[in-house]
Amino acid sequence: MPDFDALLAQLLEEPEGVLGILSDVVERGRLHADDLDPDPLEILGRYDLVAFLITRKAKRPMRTWVYPTPLGLRVYATLEREAERVAQVEAQQPRSRSKRKGDRNRTGVSR
């Protein structure tokens, strides 16, 4: 298994929907697999970020549930912390003021 940073780098190269589904699974705790796109689920399964639980009750069809794995939780937490850090840095940057047009006083009347 590659180291954690290499795993994150590989995961960030995957389509956007993959991280969106990981977010949904982590935030909700579990999801019904039939409600999700199978391609991103396959990618998440390949990285061992989700686990599947298949259940069957008598005289009922099988149901497949998707749960986050401990590695999936760790990846999600790392990405969330990084997103919060970037948002905080952007919020601290001074906003550029718009350039004044002409020489006007505070009321907007030309001098």
C-alpha positions, -999 to +999 in steps of 0.1 A: +000+000+000+014+034-009+021+060+018-008+083+028+004+113+008+008+093-023-027+079-017-041+114-014-023+125-046-038+096-065-073+102-052-072+139-061-065+128-097-098+109-098-130+125-111-148+150-089-177+127-082-155+103-062-148+128-035-184+139-034-196+103-028-169+099-001-182+130+015-218+118+014-209+084+029-188+099+057-213+125+066-243+102+067-225+071+081-239+047+055-258+049+022-277+024+001-254+014-027-282+014-053-287+052-047-251+059-058-232+059-091-214+026-094-182+039-111-171+062-082-180+035-057-157+011-075-129+036-074-135+042-036-135+005-031-102+001-049-086+026-025-102+008+005-121+040+015-155+023+017-168-011+028-199-029+015-224-047+037-248-070+019-280-080+038-309-102+029-341-108+049-364-137+042-385-132+011-369-098+004-343-087-022-307-083-012-296-048-001-261-034-003-250-007+021-219+014+018-199+024+050-167+045+053-136+026+064-112+040+090-089+050+061-118+067+044-126+087+075-089+097+078-088+108+041-120+128+045-108+145+077-075+155+060-092+169+030-117+188+052-089+203+073-070+214+042-101+230+027-108+249+060-072+261+061-074+274+025-107+291+032-092+308+063-061+320+044-084+334+017-105+352+043-075+368+059-062+383+026-070+420+023-097+427-002-087+450-030-106+483-029-122+494-061-105+523-078-121+557-075-133+573-107-124+609-108-118+632-079-150+630-058-156+637-021-176+613+001-210+625-011-200+617-047-200+653-059-172+664-080-149+690-066 
